[in-house]
């Protein structure tokens, strides 16, 4: 079946990896802070935790977290983005896949280790992606291993407008797939724009009530909502970072 075209592909084309890597390298060289997402992840889970960078793009968040001692893996459908991620951190696990059709066993031991490109687990729909590049050197060797068939993640992070840039109609299914990758009590952290001023594509708007409903249907409960990855309180603005917790099977939301 032909893959659905994601909103990200509409605006970026098929060769965005090197351009985004260069953009964020320039930002980092100028002294700009490019690690806000990783800092929040580090505040949500202790070092050694298993973290999935969903819509990882060029791997900026996963690479930084690996440097901090986290067991990281990344997944994206954009091959040009993954090529950059693999070149910068060949020791980490990078998987080409559709967020709405992810197999929990995709992050197995066969995709870990130096220079592992990761399997192609893409489905009929295209995923979102992290609008991020990396200036980091290639870590991964000696980092905790995030691989293991069926092993759940402690934290899934979806940065860079991943959710609203998914292929239309696949968003709820993608949230369900990501929730299924979490251990009971694990966290899904997602940040995205809520209006045209905070999105690269005006038609990609996803409301918080809609997103919360997808999360609730996937067995997730809202834990915290912020206006930025730095933790500023959310006041109804045009960007939000939401942290949802997976409810243990059979448990009721508190």
The 8 nearest C-alpha neighbors of each residue, nearest first, counted from 0:
[[1, 123, 2, 122, 3, 124, 121, 125],
 [0, 2, 123, 3, 124, 122, 4, 125],
 [3, 1, 123, 124, 125, 4, 0, 122],
 [4, 2, 124, 125, 123, 5, 166, 1],
 [3, 5, 125, 166, 2, 8, 6, 124],
 [6, 166, 4, 125, 165, 7, 8, 3],
 [5, 7, 164, 9, 8, 166, 165, 4],
 [6, 8, 164, 5, 9, 10, 11, 127],
 [9, 7, 12, 11, 5, 6, 10, 4],
 [10, 8, 6, 7, 11, 12, 5, 4],
 [9, 11, 8, 7, 12, 6, 200, 199],
 [12, 10, 8, 15, 9, 7, 13, 14],
 [11, 13, 8, 14, 10, 9, 15, 7],
 [12, 14, 15, 11, 8, 79, 77, 78],
 [15, 13, 79, 16, 12, 17, 11, 80],
 [14, 16, 18, 11, 17, 19, 13, 79],
 [17, 15, 80, 79, 19, 18, 14, 20],
 [16, 18, 20, 19, 15, 21, 83, 14],
 [19, 17, 21, 15, 20, 16, 22, 14],
 [20, 18, 22, 132, 21, 16, 17, 15],
 [132, 19, 21, 17, 22, 18, 23, 133],
 [22, 20, 24, 18, 19, 23, 17, 25],
 [23, 21, 19, 25, 20, 24, 18, 26],
 [22, 24, 26, 132, 25, 20, 21, 133],
 [25, 23, 134, 21, 27, 26, 22, 133],
 [26, 24, 28, 23, 22, 27, 29, 21],
 [25, 27, 23, 29, 31, 24, 28, 22],
 [26, 28, 24, 31, 30, 29, 25, 23],
 [29, 27, 25, 30, 26, 24, 31, 134],
 [30, 28, 26, 27, 31, 25, 24, 32],
 [29, 31, 27, 28, 32, 26, 25, 33],
 [32, 30, 27, 26, 29, 33, 28, 25],
 [31, 33, 34, 30, 27, 35, 26, 29],
 [32, 34, 35, 31, 27, 26, 23, 36],
 [35, 33, 37, 36, 32, 38, 60, 63],
 [34, 36, 38, 228, 37, 229, 33, 39],
 [35, 37, 39, 38, 228, 34, 40, 60],
 [36, 38, 40, 34, 39, 35, 60, 64],
 [39, 37, 41, 35, 40, 36, 34, 42],
 [38, 40, 42, 36, 41, 37, 228, 43],
 [39, 41, 37, 43, 42, 38, 44, 36],
 [42, 40, 38, 39, 43, 44, 37, 45],
 [41, 43, 39, 40, 44, 38, 45, 37],
 [44, 42, 40, 41, 39, 45, 186, 154],
 [43, 45, 41, 42, 40, 48, 46, 154],
 [46, 44, 48, 41, 47, 43, 42, 69],
 [47, 45, 69, 68, 48, 44, 67, 41],
 [46, 48, 69, 68, 70, 45, 143, 49],
 [49, 47, 46, 69, 70, 153, 45, 50],
 [48, 50, 70, 152, 153, 145, 71, 69],
 [51, 49, 71, 154, 155, 152, 70, 153],
 [50, 52, 155, 72, 73, 53, 71, 156],
 [51, 53, 73, 55, 156, 61, 155, 72],
 [54, 52, 157, 55, 74, 51, 156, 73],
 [128, 53, 55, 75, 129, 127, 74, 56],
 [54, 56, 129, 52, 58, 53, 73, 74],
 [57, 55, 129, 80, 128, 58, 54, 75],
 [56, 58, 84, 80, 132, 83, 81, 59],
 [59, 57, 84, 55, 61, 56, 60, 62],
 [58, 60, 133, 62, 132, 61, 57, 131],
 [61, 59, 63, 62, 37, 58, 64, 36],
 [62, 60, 64, 58, 63, 59, 71, 52],
 [63, 61, 65, 59, 64, 60, 58, 66],
 [62, 64, 66, 60, 65, 61, 59, 37],
 [63, 65, 67, 61, 66, 69, 62, 37],
 [66, 64, 69, 62, 68, 67, 63, 71],
 [65, 67, 63, 64, 68, 62, 138, 69],
 [68, 66, 64, 65, 69, 63, 46, 41],
 [67, 69, 65, 46, 66, 47, 142, 64],
 [68, 70, 47, 65, 46, 64, 48, 71],
 [71, 69, 143, 145, 49, 144, 47, 48],
 [72, 70, 50, 145, 61, 51, 69, 49],
 [71, 73, 92, 51, 93, 145, 52, 91],
 [72, 74, 52, 93, 55, 51, 53, 94],
 [73, 75, 94, 53, 55, 95, 54, 93],
 [76, 74, 54, 95, 96, 77, 55, 56],
 [75, 77, 96, 95, 97, 126, 78, 125],
 [78, 76, 80, 79, 75, 81, 56, 13],
 [77, 79, 81, 80, 76, 82, 95, 75],
 [80, 78, 16, 82, 14, 81, 77, 15],
 [81, 79, 16, 57, 56, 78, 83, 82],
 [80, 82, 84, 78, 83, 79, 57, 85],
 [83, 81, 79, 85, 80, 84, 78, 86],
 [82, 84, 86, 81, 57, 80, 85, 16],
 [85, 83, 57, 81, 58, 87, 82, 86],
 [86, 84, 89, 82, 88, 83, 87, 81],
 [85, 87, 83, 84, 88, 89, 82, 137],
 [88, 86, 137, 84, 85, 136, 83, 89],
 [87, 89, 137, 138, 85, 90, 139, 86],
 [90, 88, 114, 85, 113, 91, 86, 87],
 [91, 89, 139, 113, 112, 140, 88, 114],
 [92, 90, 139, 89, 88, 72, 111, 93],
 [91, 93, 72, 111, 110, 117, 73, 115],
 [94, 92, 73, 117, 74, 72, 116, 91],
 [95, 93, 117, 74, 118, 96, 73, 119],
 [96, 94, 119, 76, 75, 74, 120, 118],
 [97, 95, 121, 120, 76, 75, 119, 94],
 [96, 98, 121, 126, 125, 100, 99, 122],
 [99, 97, 173, 126, 101, 100, 96, 176],
 [173, 98, 100, 172, 97, 101, 176, 169],
 [101, 99, 97, 122, 98, 102, 176, 121],
 [102, 100, 98, 99, 97, 176, 103, 96],
 [101, 103, 105, 104, 100, 120, 176, 106],
 [104, 102, 149, 105, 180, 101, 106, 148],
 [105, 103, 148, 149, 102, 106, 107, 147],
 [106, 104, 102, 103, 107, 148, 120, 101],
 [107, 105, 146, 104, 147, 148, 110, 108],
 [106, 108, 147, 148, 146, 109, 105, 110],
 [109, 107, 146, 147, 111, 110, 106, 148],
 [108, 110, 107, 111, 117, 106, 112, 146],
 [111, 109, 117, 108, 115, 92, 107, 106],
 [112, 110, 92, 108, 109, 115, 146, 91],
 [111, 113, 90, 115, 114, 91, 110, 92],
 [114, 112, 90, 89, 115, 111, 140, 91],
 [113, 115, 89, 90, 116, 112, 85, 86],
 [114, 116, 113, 110, 117, 112, 111, 89],
 [117, 115, 93, 114, 85, 118, 110, 94],
 [118, 116, 94, 110, 93, 115, 92, 95],
 [119, 117, 94, 120, 95, 116, 110, 105],
 [118, 120, 95, 121, 96, 94, 117, 76],
 [121, 119, 96, 95, 118, 122, 101, 97],
 [122, 120, 96, 97, 119, 95, 76, 100],
 [121, 123, 100, 97, 124, 120, 2, 96],
 [122, 124, 2, 0, 1, 3, 125, 121],
 [125, 123, 3, 2, 122, 97, 166, 126],
 [124, 126, 5, 97, 3, 166, 4, 2],
 [127, 125, 97, 165, 98, 76, 5, 166],
 [126, 128, 165, 161, 164, 54, 162, 7],
 [54, 129, 127, 161, 56, 55, 75, 130],
 [128, 130, 159, 56, 55, 54, 131, 158],
 [129, 131, 159, 128, 56, 132, 19, 160],
 [132, 130, 129, 59, 19, 57, 56, 23],
 [20, 131, 133, 23, 19, 57, 59, 24],
 [134, 132, 59, 135, 20, 24, 23, 57],
 [133, 135, 24, 136, 27, 23, 132, 20],
 [136, 134, 133, 137, 87, 62, 63, 59],
 [137, 135, 87, 138, 134, 88, 133, 62],
 [136, 138, 88, 87, 135, 139, 89, 86],
 [139, 137, 88, 140, 136, 66, 90, 62],
 [138, 140, 90, 91, 142, 88, 141, 65],
 [141, 139, 90, 142, 138, 113, 112, 91],
 [140, 142, 139, 143, 90, 138, 144, 68],
 [141, 143, 139, 140, 65, 144, 68, 70],
 [144, 142, 70, 69, 145, 47, 141, 68],
 [143, 145, 70, 146, 142, 71, 111, 91],
 [146, 144, 70, 71, 49, 72, 143, 147],
 [147, 145, 107, 106, 108, 144, 111, 148],
 [146, 148, 107, 108, 150, 106, 149, 145],
 [149, 147, 107, 104, 150, 106, 146, 105],
 [148, 150, 104, 103, 151, 147, 107, 106],
 [149, 151, 147, 148, 152, 146, 103, 104],
 [152, 150, 182, 181, 180, 149, 153, 49],
 [151, 153, 181, 49, 154, 50, 182, 180],
 [154, 152, 185, 49, 48, 181, 182, 50],
 [153, 155, 186, 50, 152, 185, 187, 156],
 [154, 156, 51, 187, 50, 52, 188, 186],
 [155, 157, 188, 52, 189, 187, 53, 158],
 [158, 156, 189, 53, 161, 188, 54, 52],
 [159, 157, 190, 129, 189, 160, 161, 156],
 [158, 160, 129, 130, 161, 191, 190, 128],
 [161, 159, 191, 162, 163, 158, 164, 190],
 [160, 162, 127, 128, 164, 159, 163, 157],
 [161, 163, 164, 165, 160, 127, 170, 191],
 [164, 162, 203, 165, 205, 160, 161, 204],
 [165, 163, 6, 127, 7, 161, 162, 160],
 [166, 164, 127, 126, 5, 163, 162, 6],
 [5, 165, 167, 125, 6, 169, 4, 3],
 [168, 166, 169, 165, 170, 5, 6, 164],
 [167, 169, 170, 166, 171, 165, 172, 124],
 [170, 168, 172, 167, 166, 171, 173, 99],
 [171, 169, 173, 172, 168, 165, 174, 162],
 [172, 170, 174, 213, 173, 169, 175, 168],
 [171, 173, 175, 99, 169, 174, 170, 176],
 [99, 172, 174, 176, 170, 98, 175, 171],
 [173, 175, 177, 171, 176, 172, 178, 170],
 [176, 174, 217, 172, 178, 173, 177, 179],
 [177, 175, 173, 179, 174, 178, 99, 172],
 [176, 178, 174, 180, 179, 175, 173, 181],
 [179, 177, 175, 180, 181, 176, 174, 217],
 [178, 180, 176, 177, 181, 175, 103, 217],
 [181, 179, 177, 151, 178, 152, 103, 176],
 [182, 180, 152, 151, 185, 178, 179, 153],
 [181, 183, 151, 185, 152, 153, 184, 180],
 [184, 182, 247, 245, 185, 246, 181, 248],
 [183, 185, 245, 244, 246, 182, 247, 186],
 [184, 186, 153, 182, 181, 183, 245, 154],
 [187, 185, 244, 154, 243, 245, 155, 188],
 [186, 188, 155, 243, 242, 154, 156, 244],
 [189, 187, 242, 156, 241, 157, 155, 186],
 [190, 188, 157, 241, 240, 158, 156, 187],
 [191, 189, 240, 158, 239, 241, 160, 157],
 [192, 190, 160, 238, 239, 159, 193, 240],
 [193, 191, 238, 197, 198, 237, 194, 160],
 [192, 194, 237, 238, 204, 205, 206, 197],
 [195, 193, 196, 197, 237, 204, 192, 198],
 [194, 196, 201, 198, 197, 200, 193, 204],
 [195, 197, 194, 198, 237, 201, 192, 199],
 [198, 196, 192, 195, 194, 237, 193, 238],
 [197, 199, 195, 192, 200, 196, 201, 194],
 [200, 198, 201, 197, 195, 10, 196, 203],
 [201, 199, 198, 202, 203, 195, 10, 6],
 [200, 202, 195, 203, 198, 204, 199, 194],
 [201, 203, 200, 204, 195, 198, 6, 194],
 [204, 202, 163, 201, 200, 164, 205, 6],
 [203, 205, 202, 193, 194, 163, 201, 206],
 [206, 204, 163, 193, 203, 207, 209, 210],
 [207, 205, 209, 208, 193, 210, 204, 194],
 [206, 208, 210, 209, 211, 205, 193, 239],
 [209, 207, 211, 210, 206, 212, 205, 213],
 [208, 210, 212, 206, 207, 211, 213, 205],
 [209, 211, 207, 213, 212, 208, 206, 214],
 [212, 210, 214, 208, 213, 209, 207, 215],
 [211, 213, 215, 209, 214, 210, 208, 216],
 [214, 212, 210, 216, 171, 211, 215, 217],
 [215, 213, 211, 217, 219, 212, 216, 210],
 [216, 214, 219, 212, 218, 217, 213, 220],
 [215, 217, 213, 214, 218, 212, 219, 175],
 [216, 218, 175, 214, 215, 219, 178, 213],
 [219, 217, 215, 216, 246, 245, 214, 220],
 [220, 218, 245, 215, 214, 244, 243, 217],
 [219, 221, 243, 244, 215, 222, 245, 252],
 [222, 220, 243, 223, 242, 244, 219, 241],
 [221, 223, 243, 242, 244, 220, 224, 241],
 [224, 222, 242, 221, 241, 225, 243, 240],
 [223, 225, 241, 240, 242, 233, 239, 226],
 [226, 224, 233, 232, 240, 230, 227, 231],
 [225, 227, 233, 239, 231, 232, 238, 240],
 [228, 226, 229, 230, 231, 225, 240, 239],
 [227, 229, 230, 36, 35, 39, 240, 226],
 [230, 228, 227, 231, 35, 39, 36, 38],
 [229, 231, 228, 227, 225, 232, 226, 39],
 [230, 232, 226, 227, 225, 229, 233, 228],
 [233, 231, 225, 226, 234, 230, 224, 227],
 [232, 234, 226, 225, 235, 224, 231, 239],
 [235, 233, 236, 232, 226, 225, 231, 239],
 [234, 236, 233, 237, 226, 238, 239, 232],
 [237, 235, 234, 238, 233, 226, 239, 193],
 [236, 238, 193, 194, 192, 197, 235, 239],
 [239, 237, 192, 193, 236, 191, 226, 197],
 [240, 238, 226, 190, 225, 191, 241, 227],
 [239, 241, 190, 225, 189, 224, 226, 227],
 [240, 242, 224, 189, 188, 223, 239, 190],
 [241, 243, 188, 223, 222, 187, 221, 224],
 [244, 242, 221, 222, 187, 220, 186, 219],
 [245, 243, 186, 219, 220, 185, 184, 222],
 [246, 244, 219, 184, 183, 185, 218, 186],
 [245, 247, 218, 219, 184, 183, 244, 250],
 [248, 246, 183, 250, 249, 184, 245, 251],
 [249, 247, 250, 246, 183, 218, 251, 245],
 [248, 250, 247, 251, 246, 252, 218, 183],
 [251, 249, 247, 248, 246, 252, 253, 218],
 [250, 252, 253, 249, 246, 247, 248, 218],
 [253, 251, 220, 246, 250, 219, 218, 247],
 [252, 251, 220, 250, 246, 222, 221, 244]]
